[in-house]
Amino acid sequence: MTLIQARQLFTPRGIIASGWVEVTGGRIRAWGERCPAIPDMFIDALVSPGFVDVHCHGGGGAGFGADPEEARTVVASHLAHGTTTVVASLVTAVIDDLERQVRTLAGLVADGRLAGIHLEGPWLSAGHRGAHPADRLADPTITDIDRLLEAGAGGIRMVTIAPELPGGLAAIDHLTRAGVVAAIGHTGADYDTTRAAIDTGARGATHLFNAMPPLLHRAPGPVLALWRDPRVWVELIADAVHIHPDLLAAVMATKPAKSVLVTDAMAAAAHADGDYDLGELRAEVRDGIAHVAGTTTIAGSTLTLDQAVRTAVTAGVPVETALRAATANPAEYLNLPDVGRITQGAHANLIALDDTLTVTRVMHRGRWV
């Protein structure tokens, strides 16, 4: 047992002064406002649940795919920045390759190293594919979906899909019934089609604003439908590249309980500029910004969630709102009950943040790492 007292503690009730947490066997046993005994340690900082990244392709020079060692490198690189829970995102590939990748990552989900798998493709719009190879895109079929769900052995948590594709709405219904979150993204859908997809069961917006038509006053498209609907969680890449900080703050002000900060990170996150593989494509990273080689198409980000929180707060988002969007909200979005919150029985995933919101300590499942 370890009894920790913090100068500030981010709890389900908000930030409290001089809060305490008791950790036993890698789990949170209790927490409160007045320490019941002499603490084993005092942390002169804001202690928060560890960050939860539900859209991440890589980091530390590595990416998610069929190599489990690379996956471990990705997880470790984000852990150093306070992300204690990672969902592995896979980019578009042929079904055979995706099946092999999913089977590999399913083993890491089973042992707790990953919280799940996110399929970002191949069921995407060719006109809004972003950094996904055009010749690998496909219309969704129940057969292909079930093949990948079986390979994932329950590990696939989310699928990004363009609902306007032939079979798109049926795929969303099938995924929802299977307990998988269907997220709308890389789409050219109009407002009405997006509304139909939400009514069918879609509950996520993959990196809102990016890889979809812009919001226009006569053609609001998917953005307004996703932003406005109280059932939908909206992913936001807070790197000041994918979305203007003022727009980020506006979305989070109007939808604080459903905003989810994600990184969409590729291999260069927590690493260095250079040339990297992103699935079957090559990405060039210069000055921390990734593009598909030889183009101006953004290819993921080099973001970590601690940076995302700082960007949001700098834009005017309250600290509690920013932290919730990087902890409890993503956990609720993908139905991860044991992370993202300081509550009895949750994993003891804790981070310490100094006055600049820089991560100074990380606890993962009861161990300082």
N, C-alpha and C positions, 0 to 999 in steps of 0.2 A: 504493500500500500504506500502511496505517495500523496501527501497533502500539500497542495500548491496554493499559495495566495498570490494574487496579482494586483497591481495598482489599478487596473481596469479589466473587466471581464465582459466579453460580448456573449450574451445569453439570449435565449428565446424571447426574453422580455426587453432586450436592448442592452446597451452598455451600462454596466453598474460599476461603482467605485469599490475598490478593495474586496473584490469577489474571490471566492475560493473554489477549487475543484479537487475532489478526491479520486484518485486513479488506482484501480485494483485489477490485476490480471489483464492489462491492456484495454480495460473498459472504464468508462466514467461511472463511478458508484454514486456520487452525489455532487451537488454544487450549491452555493448559496452566497449570501451577502455578508454574513458575519462569521468569521472563521471559528469553528467550534473547538479548536485546540491550537497549540503552537505548530505552525506549518513546518513541513520539511524543507521548503524552499519558498523564497519570496522573489517574484519576478517584477521588476520595476518597469513595466511595459503594459500595453494592451494585449491581453491574451484572447485569442479567437479560435474557433474551430479551424482546422486546416482547410485550405481551398479545395474545391471540387471542380475539375475541368471535364466537361462532358463533350468537348469537341477539340480533339488534339491529334495531330498527325505525326508529331515527332519532336525532337529536341536533343541537345547534347551531341549533335552531329549524326544522329540516327533517326530512323523512322519505323513505323509499325508495318509489319509484313509477315513473311514466313520465317523470319529469324528471331527466335525468342531472346537471344542475347541483345539484339538491337532494341527490342521492346524494353528490356530491363534498363538499358542505357537511357532511353527516353524517360522512363518513370523516375529514375534517379536524378536526372537533370532537372526535372520539374519539382521533385521533392525538395531539392536544395533551395527552391524559391517559395516554399510553403504550400505546394500543391500535394496534398496527402492522398487524394483520390483522383484517378485518371480513367477516363473511358477512351479506348483506342479507336480512332477514326480511320477508316480505310477508303482510299480513293477508287475511282472507277477502274475496273479491269474485267477481263473475260470471266465468266462464271467459274470455270475450272480453277483459275488462279485465286479468285476470291474464296472459293471453298477451301483451298489449301491454307490461305492466310487465316481464315476464320477458325479452322481446326487448330492451328498453332496457338492463336490468341485465346481460344476457349480454355486451353490448359492453364494459362496465366490468370484467367478469370476464376477458374476453379480453385486455384491455390491462393486467391486473394490479392495477387499482385496488381491486377486490373479490376475495375469495377464493372466492366462491360465492353461491348463492341458497338460501334456506330458505323453503319454502311452509308457512306456518302457517295452514292452511285452503285450501279450503272444506270439507274432509272431517272435520268435527268434530261432537261431540255437541251437540245443541241445548240440553240441560240443563246443559252445562258449557262454554258458548261463551265466557264472559268478555266481552272487548271485541271480539266479532265479531258482525256483524249477522245476526240469526236468519234473515232472508229470503234470505240469500245462501249459507247452508249447503247442502250436497248430499251424497248418497251417492257414493262413489268408483266410477268406471268406468275400465276400461283405456283406452278411447278418449280420455277427458279427460286422464288421466295422460300418455299418449303425446303428446298435443297440446302439453302444457306442457313435457315433456322435450325435444321437438323444438325448441320455441321457445327453450329454454335453451341449446341447442347444447353440451351437456355441462356447463353451469354450475350446474345444480341439484344441490346436495350433500345436501340433507335435506328430508324432507317429514314434517310432523306429521299424525298420523291417529288417529282413534278406531276401534279394531279391532272394536268391537261393531256398527258400521254394516253394513248389507247390502253385501257385496263387500269388507269391510274386510280380511279375512285374505288374500284373493286380491290385493288392492292391495299389501299389504305384501310378499307373495311377488314380485310383478311389480317393485316398486321395488328390492327387494334384488337381484334378478337383473340389473337395469339398473345396479347399482353405486351406487344412491342410498341413503343412510341413512334408514330408516324409524324415526321417533320416536313413541312413544305419548304422547298428550297431549290436553287438552280432551276427556276421555273419561269415560263412566260405566261402563266395563267392570268386571266383577267379577274376582276373583282368577284363576279358571280361564281366562277369556277372555284376560286379560293374559298368562298363562303360554303359552297357545296362540299368541298373537301373537309372543311372544319366540321360541318354538320355530320359528315360521314365518320369522323373520329380523329382527324388530324389534330394534334395538340402542340406542335412545335413550329417555330419559324427559324430555319437554319440561316444563321448570320443575316438578320433582318437588313434590308436595303441592298445587300450585295448579291449579285448573280440573280437579279430579278428586275422587272421593269420599274422605272421610277414612279413615285407618286405624283400624278398629274390631276389637276382640278376637275377635268372632265373624264379622266380614265384613272381612277385611283389604284387600279391593279391590285396585286397581292399585298402590298405594303399596308394599306389602310385596313384591309380585312383582317390581317394578322395582328396589327397593332391594336385595333379597336376591340377585338373580341376578348372578353374576359376569360375565356377558356384556354387561350393560347399563351404559351411561354415563348418569349422572344429572345433569341440569342443576339448578343452584341459584342463585337470585337473592338475593345476599347484601346486601340493603339494609335489613334489620331491619324490613321491612314485609311482604314476601311470605312470610318464614319467620323464626321466632324464632331469634335467634343461637345459643342453646343447642342447638336441634334441628339447625341448620346444622352446628355443631361435631360433634354426634353422628354425623350421616351421614358427614361427611368423615373422622371417626376410624375408622369401620367400613368405609369404601370409598374410601381415599385415592387409589388408582390409577385409579378410575373416576369421580371427582367432577369436574364441570366448572362453573366459575363463569361465569355469563352475566349480561348486563345486562337483556335484554328491554326495552332503552331505547326510549322514544318521543322525539318531537321536542324535548321540554323538557330532555332530558339535556344537561349542559354549557351550559345556557341559563338561562331564568328562568321563574317561575310565570306562568300565563296560560291562555288557551284555545287548544287546538290540534286539528288534524285527525289522526285515527288511522284510516286507511282511509276508510270512509264514515261513521264515527262521530265525534262531537265529544268531546274530553276536556278536563276541567278540572284544572289543576294548582295546588294550594294547599299551601304549606309543603313543596314538593318531592315531594308525593304526587299521582299521577294517578288520576282516576276518570272513568268514562263520565259525561258531563254529566247532572246531575240524579239520579245514582244513587250507591250505595256500591260499585259494581263497580270493582275495580282495573283500570286501563287501561295496562298496562306499567309501566315505572319511569322514574326520572330518573337512574339509576345510570350510573357509569362504572366500568371494571374496576379502576382504582386504588382507588376507594372500596370495591369489593367485597373486594379483598384485605385492606384495612385492617379492614373489618368482621369478616372471618373470623379474622384474627389476634387482634383484640380479644376475640373469643369463645373464644379458647384454641386455635385451629388453629395448628400449627407453621408458621413462615414458609415453609419449603421446601414443605410440603403446599399452602399457599395459593397460592404462586407456580406450582407445578406445575399446579394446577387452573385457572390463568388463562393457561397457556402450552402446555406439552407435552401435557397431557390433551386440551384441545379440538382441538389439531392432530391428535392420533391419532384422536380420535373421528370427525372428518370427513375423515380420510385426506389431510391437508395436510403432505406430507413436508418441505417447505422452510422451515417456520416453527415458532416455538414452542420452539426448542432452540438451544443454542450447540453446533453440531456442524459438522464440515468439510463445506463445500458448501451449507450453509443460507444463506438470505438474511441479510444483516447487519442484522437488526432488533434493536436493543439499547436498553435504557432504564437510566437511573441512578436509584436510589432512596435517599433519605436515611434517617436513623435512624428517622423517623416513617413510612417507606414512602410518602413523597410523591415523585412523579416530578419530577426536576430536569432531565433531559436525555433526548432521544429521537433515536435514529438509525433511519432508514428506508432500507433497501437501500443502506447505506453512506454515507448523507448525514445529517448532523445537521440536524434540522428544528425 
